[in-house]
Amino acid sequence: MNYSKEVTADIVKRYRDAPNRQTVAILAKELGKSEKSVIGKLSKEGVYKRSVYVTKAGEKPVTKAQLVQELEEKLDANLEGLEKAPKETLRSLVEAICEE
């Protein structure tokens, strides 16, 4: 079953008023469709905004491998195996080296 023009206009308006995943869930339940279907329609209409993952501290997540790579570049050295160190230790090393 496709979305009619009226239904499409309604879901676009309601999503623009409250652009979050809860709105998607409500629309899906009301329309008897899956959340994926509603997200697909909103995406096709150009209004759906994918939520960006952030850490508890509100920062963009960084992997241990990325931290080790940054250290390798700064030190011009091969630091194989360092990714097994705790993330906070790696973060502290990066900060200490970048301050120099």
N, C-alpha and C positions, 0 to 999 in steps of 0.2 A: 504494500500500500504506500503510495507516494504522499507527499505533503502537498496540500492545496495551497493556493496563493494566500488565502486568508490565514491558514494555520502557520504558514511560513512567516508572514508579517507579524503575527502574534508572538511566536516564539523568539523572533529576532528582537522585537520591542522589549519583551520581558527579560531576555538575557542581557540586553544593553542596560536595562534599569538595575540589574543585579548580576554582574558578570562573574559568577562563581560556580563551583561544582555542585553546590546545593541546588541552585536554580535548575541546572541540567537534570538532576535527579527528580525534582518536582515535575518538570516538563515531561520527562520520560514516563513517569507514573501516570500523569494525567492523560497522555496520548496513547498509553498502552504500547510504548515502544522501548527499545533498549537505550541506555545512556549513550552507547556508541553511535546509534542511529541519530540521536539528537545532536551529538557533537559533530557528526559527519555533516548534517544539514547546516548547522551553524558555521562550520568551517567553509562549506561551499558558498555560503552567503557572505563570508569574509568577516564575521564578527567574533568567532570563537577565539579566545586567548588561552593558550596552553599555560598552565601554571608552571612557574620556574622553581625548581627545587633549591632551597637554601638550608644551611645548617641551623642548628638551634641558636647559634649566635647571629644568625641573619646574614651570613656570608655565603658566597658561592663555594660549593664544595671543591676541595683540592685533594687528589689522591696522593698516597705515599710515593708512588712511582713518579708523579709530577714533581714532588719535593726533591726526591733524589736526583732527578734529571736537572733541576735547577741548581742543585749543589754541584753536580758534575760539571756543568757549564761554568759556574763561578770559579771552581777550583781547577778546571781543566784536568780532571782526573777521572778514572774509572772507579766507581764506588759500588760495584756489584755486591749484592747481599745486604746493603744498607736499608733496603726497603722493608726489612724485617724488624727494624727498630721502631719503637713507639712513635706515633704520628706527632705528638707534642715535642718529642726530642728532635725530630727532623725539622719541625717548624721553628724551634729555638735555634737550631744550627743555621737555617736559612736566614733568620733575622740577624743573628750575630755576624754572619759573613757579609750580609748586605749593608750593615752599618759601617763596615771598614772602608 
